[in-house]
Amino acid sequence: MRFVRLTSLFVLICVSLGHVCLIAVAQSPTVRPEAPIGKGVVAIKAARLIDGTGKPAITNAVIIVNDNMITAVGSASQVRIPSGAKVIDLGNTTLLPGFIDSHTHVIGRILGDPDGAASDVRDYQGFGAILGTRNAYNLLMAGFTTIRNVGAPNFDDMALRKAINEGWVPGPRMMTAGHAIGITGGHCDENGYRPGLFDNGIKDGIANGPEEGRAAVRYMVKYGADVIKVCETGGVLSEGDAVGATQLTYEEIKAIVDEATKLDRRVAAHAHGTEGIKIAVRAGVTSIEHGSFLDDEGAKMMAERGTWLVPTLMAGEGVEKLARNGTLKGLIAEKALAAAAAMRNGIQTAHRNKVKIAFGTDSGVIPHGTNAREFFLMVEWGGLSPMESIMAGTINAATLLGWEKKLGSLEAGKFADIVAVEGDPLADIKRMESVTFVMKNGLIYKP
């Protein structure tokens, strides 16, 4: 059996039982796909609308979309539907801005994958990016039209971002970090292997001392990092470190923040431990990721300096379940149980002290596409109101990313990233998990 090229067709020549058959196969196009941007005028109607800014819900709501931009938002009595517009009536649903997850790891396998333990040495380079296309699709179908990916190997997150932006695969808008930056043997390093297997350096995000920290920032930015991620404390899933132990010194993280700021990048700091949180805040990071053991002093520092908390409660819940069912073992299981218990107090401490809170799940630790449960956990564990929880995953997250001028709320002049959920999420925040409609950049992905 062989392929023969004939003008614009491939002809498959096969020999079967002494007979020759010819099968013409159309050549696949090799041109770049069209950019994923909506075209035309669309009017979307629903029973109610929550615009993401904290204003009261609008009933009998209408949104007008022209190409990929929102041009009008309001009640049916306020908004005129243009002649010739395509009208989509979503009935008893609530329209919301596209959800934003500020803490994801969309590349590669998820925690709990039975082949995950050996993936570092058995998976082909690029395999994680291929899995990322499915992960990104699941996120988009769950209503997450924007994500911030805070750490991935081999710049695979940049590859996926490019594929999505150019229209090769469907997925959310992506803000990417490349490799997270941390110390040798720390949470951002590859630990638990024999010496010589993963002796990482600045190209892999491993930096010791202020000058190496600056060099690592420059390297990540060179290859496309939109945001810089640092590991200030130990973590739950890393080998050989305490979950709250400080890792980068103040001088190291300050050098990283200064270099990132000079290059117009923000810094997200993985920090579970009480002292590590305070070091990172004093150094000027934009956000604390996890913040499990946050105390009142640290929360007051964050509130005074405008530092965001991205609480990742689903990750805490997820690792707690895996520790209790025996999937996680030993020190990692102990750290999982301790961090999960502390997270419940940490978000309450942040909320009580008026710390700015943005939505983030650490998906990859939890399955991609289940992320909307975080809205419920912020209410259940943290004491946020349903409206505060919704704002955390819309305008707050957009503001954390620096994209609030075009994303995060349903307002004229912003990108048409629009989702609909069944019923009223202000009455039942779990409705955020029932996404029935997804539009990103004016294109409908979930009708």
C-alpha positions in Angstrom: 0.0 0.0 0.0 1.4 3.4 -0.9 0.4 7.1 -1.5 0.9 8.7 -4.9 0.6 12.4 -5.4 -1.6 13.3 -8.4 -2.1 17.1 -8.8 -4.2 18.2 -5.8 -5.2 14.7 -4.7 -3.5 11.9 -2.9 -4.4 8.5 -4.5 -4.1 5.5 -2.2 -3.1 2.5 -4.2 -3.8 -0.8 -2.5 -3.5 -4.4 -3.5 -6.1 -6.7 -2.0 -6.9 -10.3 -3.1 -5.1 -9.7 -6.4 -7.1 -6.6 -7.2 -5.8 -3.0 -7.5 -8.1 -0.3 -6.1 -7.7 3.5 -6.3 -9.0 5.7 -3.5 -8.8 9.5 -4.0 -8.2 11.4 -0.8 -8.5 15.2 -0.8 -5.4 17.0 0.3 -5.8 18.7 3.6 -5.4 22.5 3.5 -2.1 23.7 4.8 -2.9 27.3 5.2 -3.3 29.0 8.5 -6.9 29.0 9.9 -8.8 32.2 10.3 -8.3 34.1 13.6 -11.0 33.1 16.1 -13.1 36.3 16.0 -16.8 36.6 15.7 -18.5 38.3 12.7 -21.8 40.0 12.4 -24.4 41.4 14.9 -25.8 39.1 17.5 -28.5 39.9 20.2 -28.4 37.6 23.3 -31.4 37.6 25.5 -31.9 36.0 28.9 -34.0 36.2 32.1 -31.2 38.0 34.0 -27.7 39.4 33.7 -24.9 39.9 36.2 -22.3 42.3 34.7 -19.4 41.4 37.0 -19.0 44.9 38.5 -21.1 44.2 41.6 -24.1 46.1 40.4 -27.5 44.5 41.0 -28.7 41.9 38.4 -30.6 43.1 35.4 -33.8 41.3 34.6 -35.1 40.6 31.1 -31.6 41.3 29.8 -30.2 41.9 26.3 -26.6 42.1 25.1 -25.7 43.3 21.6 -22.5 42.0 20.1 -20.9 43.4 16.9 -18.2 41.1 15.6 -16.1 40.5 18.8 -17.1 43.5 20.8 -20.0 44.2 23.2 -21.8 47.3 22.0 -24.8 47.5 24.3 -26.0 45.9 27.6 -29.2 46.4 29.5 -32.8 45.4 29.9 -35.1 44.8 26.9 -36.8 48.1 27.5 -33.4 50.0 27.3 -31.6 48.2 24.5 -32.8 48.2 20.9 -32.1 45.1 18.9 -30.7 46.2 15.5 -32.5 45.1 12.3 -31.0 42.0 10.9 -29.3 40.9 14.1 -29.2 37.2 14.9 -31.3 36.8 18.0 -30.4 34.1 20.6 -32.9 33.7 23.4 -31.5 31.7 26.3 -34.6 31.7 28.4 -34.3 31.2 32.2 -30.6 31.7 32.4 -28.2 34.3 33.8 -25.7 36.0 31.5 -22.3 36.6 33.0 -18.8 37.7 31.9 -16.6 34.9 30.7 -15.0 33.3 33.8 -11.3 33.9 34.5 -9.1 31.4 36.4 -6.0 33.1 37.6 -4.1 29.9 38.6 -3.9 27.0 36.2 -1.5 24.4 35.0 -3.1 23.4 31.8 -0.1 21.6 30.3 0.3 17.9 30.9 -1.4 15.3 33.1 -3.6 16.0 36.1 -2.8 14.9 39.6 -4.0 11.4 40.2 -3.2 10.2 36.7 -1.9 6.6 37.2 1.0 7.3 34.7 1.8 10.7 36.2 4.6 9.6 38.5 6.8 8.5 35.6 5.7 11.2 33.2 8.9 13.3 33.7 11.0 10.4 32.3 8.6 8.5 30.1 6.5 11.1 28.2 7.8 12.5 25.0 8.7 16.2 25.0 5.6 18.0 23.5 3.2 15.3 24.9 2.2 17.7 27.7 1.3 20.4 25.2 -0.9 17.9 23.2 -2.7 17.0 26.4 -3.0 20.8 27.0 -5.3 21.1 23.9 -7.9 18.9 25.5 -7.5 20.5 28.9 -8.0 24.0 27.4 -11.1 22.8 25.5 -12.6 21.5 28.8 -11.9 24.8 30.5 -13.6 26.7 27.7 -16.6 24.5 27.7 -16.9 25.1 31.5 -17.1 28.9 30.8 -13.5 29.9 31.4 -12.7 32.2 28.5 -9.5 33.4 30.1 -6.8 31.6 32.2 -3.4 32.5 33.7 -1.1 29.6 33.4 1.5 29.9 36.2 4.1 27.3 35.3 4.8 24.8 32.6 7.9 23.0 31.2 9.6 23.5 27.9 7.5 26.7 27.1 4.7 24.4 26.1 2.2 27.0 27.5 3.5 29.5 24.9 3.0 26.9 22.2 -0.6 26.3 23.3 -1.3 30.0 23.6 -0.1 30.5 20.0 -2.2 27.6 18.7 -5.3 29.0 20.4 -4.7 32.6 19.3 -4.2 31.6 15.7 -7.3 29.4 15.6 -5.7 25.9 15.4 -7.4 24.6 18.5 -10.2 26.1 20.7 -9.4 27.3 24.2 -9.4 30.2 26.6 -7.3 33.4 26.3 -4.0 32.6 28.0 -1.6 34.5 30.1 1.6 32.4 30.4 4.6 32.2 32.7 6.9 29.6 31.2 9.0 28.0 34.0 8.2 29.1 37.6 11.3 30.4 39.3 12.7 29.0 42.6 15.7 27.7 44.4 17.7 24.4 43.8 15.8 21.7 45.6 12.8 23.9 46.2 9.1 23.6 45.2 9.8 24.7 41.6 12.6 22.2 41.1 12.3 18.5 40.1 13.1 16.5 43.3 13.1 12.9 44.2 15.2 11.7 41.3 18.8 10.3 41.3 21.5 13.0 41.1 22.4 14.2 37.6 18.9 13.5 36.2 17.4 17.0 36.8 20.3 19.4 37.5 18.3 22.4 36.4 19.5 26.0 35.9 18.1 29.4 35.1 16.7 28.2 31.7 14.5 25.8 33.7 13.6 28.5 36.3 16.1 27.4 39.0 17.9 30.5 40.4 20.1 30.9 43.5 21.0 34.5 44.5 19.7 37.8 43.2 21.7 37.8 40.0 20.5 34.4 38.9 17.0 35.5 39.7 17.3 38.5 37.4 18.7 36.3 34.7 15.8 33.8 35.0 13.3 36.6 34.7 15.0 37.9 31.5 15.1 34.4 30.1 11.4 33.8 30.7 10.4 37.1 29.2 12.7 36.5 26.2 10.6 33.4 25.3 7.2 34.9 25.9 6.3 35.1 29.6 3.4 37.4 30.3 3.8 37.0 34.0 6.5 35.8 36.3 5.8 33.0 38.8 8.0 32.4 41.9 8.0 29.8 44.5 8.6 31.5 47.9 7.8 28.6 50.1 7.6 24.8 50.0 4.6 23.1 48.5 2.3 20.2 49.0 3.3 18.0 46.1 7.1 18.6 46.1 9.4 16.1 47.6 11.6 16.8 50.6 10.4 20.3 51.7 8.0 21.5 54.4 4.9 23.1 53.0 5.4 26.4 54.9 9.2 26.6 54.8 10.6 29.8 53.2 12.8 29.3 50.2 13.8 32.4 48.3 15.4 35.1 50.5 14.0 38.6 50.6 17.0 39.8 48.5 16.3 37.1 45.9 12.6 37.7 45.5 13.1 41.5 45.6 15.6 41.2 42.7 13.1 39.1 40.7 10.3 41.6 41.4 12.4 44.6 40.4 13.5 42.9 37.2 10.0 41.9 36.3 8.6 45.4 37.1 11.3 46.9 34.8 10.2 44.6 32.0 6.5 45.4 32.7 5.6 42.0 34.1 3.7 41.2 37.3 4.9 38.6 39.8 2.7 35.8 41.3 4.2 34.2 44.4 3.4 30.6 45.4 3.4 31.0 49.2 1.8 28.7 51.8 3.8 29.6 54.9 3.1 32.6 57.2 6.6 34.1 57.0 7.0 33.4 53.3 3.8 35.3 52.6 5.1 38.3 54.4 8.5 38.2 52.7 6.8 38.1 49.3 4.5 40.9 50.2 7.3 43.1 51.4 9.2 42.4 48.2 6.3 43.7 46.2 4.7 40.7 44.5 1.4 41.3 42.8 -0.3 38.2 44.2 0.0 35.5 46.8 -1.0 32.1 45.4 -2.6 29.7 48.0 -1.8 31.7 51.1 -2.8 28.7 53.3 -1.3 29.8 56.6 -2.1 33.5 56.2 -2.4 35.3 59.6 -3.9 38.6 60.5 -0.6 40.4 60.4 0.1 39.1 56.9 -3.5 39.9 55.7 -3.2 43.5 57.0 0.1 43.9 55.1 -1.6 42.6 51.9 -4.6 44.9 52.3 -2.4 47.9 52.9 -0.2 47.2 49.9 -2.9 46.1 47.6 -1.5 42.6 47.2 -4.0 40.1 45.8 -4.8 36.6 47.2 -5.6 33.8 44.8 -6.8 31.1 47.3 -7.0 27.9 45.1 -9.5 26.3 47.5 -10.3 23.5 45.1 -6.6 22.4 45.2 -6.8 22.2 48.9 -10.0 20.2 48.8 -8.6 18.0 46.0 -5.3 17.0 47.7 -7.2 16.4 51.0 -9.4 13.8 49.2 -6.4 12.2 47.6 -4.6 12.0 50.9 -7.6 10.5 52.7 -8.1 7.8 49.9 -4.4 6.8 49.9 -3.5 8.2 46.5 -1.0 10.6 48.2 1.2 9.0 50.8 3.8 9.9 53.4 5.0 13.4 53.8 3.1 14.7 50.8 -0.2 13.3 52.3 0.7 15.0 55.7 1.3 18.3 53.9 -1.9 18.0 51.9 -4.0 17.6 55.1 -2.3 20.4 56.9 -2.6 22.9 54.0 -6.2 22.0 53.3 -7.2 22.6 56.9 -5.2 25.9 57.0 -6.8 27.2 53.7 -10.2 27.4 55.3 -8.9 29.8 57.9 -6.6 31.6 55.5 -9.4 32.8 53.1 -11.6 33.8 56.1 -8.6 35.8 57.5 -8.2 37.5 54.1 -11.8 38.3 53.7 -12.1 39.6 57.3 -9.1 42.0 56.6 -10.5 43.1 53.3 -7.7 41.6 51.2 -8.4 41.7 47.4 -9.4 38.2 46.3 -9.2 36.8 42.7 -10.4 33.5 41.5 -7.9 30.6 41.0 -8.1 26.9 41.3 -4.7 25.3 40.6 -6.4 23.2 38.0 -4.1 20.4 37.0 -4.3 19.5 40.7 -8.0 19.2 40.1 -9.5 18.1 36.8 -9.8 20.9 34.1 -13.4 21.8 33.5 -14.5 21.4 37.1 -13.1 24.8 38.1 -16.4 26.5 38.7 -16.8 24.7 42.1 -14.3 27.3 43.4 -17.2 29.9 43.3 -19.1 27.7 45.8 -16.0 27.1 48.0 -15.3 30.8 48.3 -18.8 31.2 49.7 -18.8 28.0 51.8 -15.3 28.2 53.3 -14.4 31.9 52.9 -17.7 33.6 53.8 -17.8 35.6 50.6 -21.3 36.5 49.4 -22.3 35.0 46.0 -21.8 38.4 44.4 -18.3 38.7 45.9 -17.5 35.2 44.6 -18.7 36.0 41.1 -16.7 39.3 41.1 -13.6 37.3 42.2 -13.9 35.2 39.0 -14.7 38.1 36.6 -13.7 41.7 37.2 -11.3 41.0 40.1 -9.4 38.4 38.2 -9.2 40.6 35.1 -7.8 43.4 37.2 -5.2 41.1 38.7 -4.1 40.2 35.2 -4.1 43.8 34.1 -6.7 43.1 31.4 -9.7 44.8 33.0 -10.0 47.4 30.2 -11.2 44.7 27.8 -12.3 41.7 30.0 -14.1 40.9 33.3 -17.4 42.7 32.9 -20.3 42.9 30.5 -19.9 46.5 29.3 -19.9 48.3 26.0 -16.4 48.4 24.5 -15.2 45.1 26.0 -14.6 41.8 24.3 -17.6 39.6 23.8 -16.6 36.9 26.3 -20.1 35.9 27.6 -21.4 32.8 29.4 -24.8 31.8 30.6 -25.7 29.5 33.5 -29.0 27.9 34.4 -31.2 29.8 36.9 -29.9 32.4 39.3 -26.4 32.1 40.8 -27.1 34.8 43.4 -29.8 32.5 44.9 -27.7 29.3 44.4 -24.0 29.8 43.8 -23.7 26.2 42.6 -25.5 27.4 39.4 -22.1 28.7 38.3 -21.2 25.0 37.6 -24.2 24.7 35.1 -22.8 26.6 32.1 -25.2 26.3 29.1 -23.7 28.9 26.7 -20.1 30.1 26.0 -19.1 32.9 23.7 -15.4 34.0 23.4 -14.3 36.9 21.3 -17.7 36.9 19.6 -17.6 33.3 18.6 -20.1 30.8 20.1 -18.4 27.6 21.3 -21.2 26.2 23.4 -24.6 27.0 21.9 
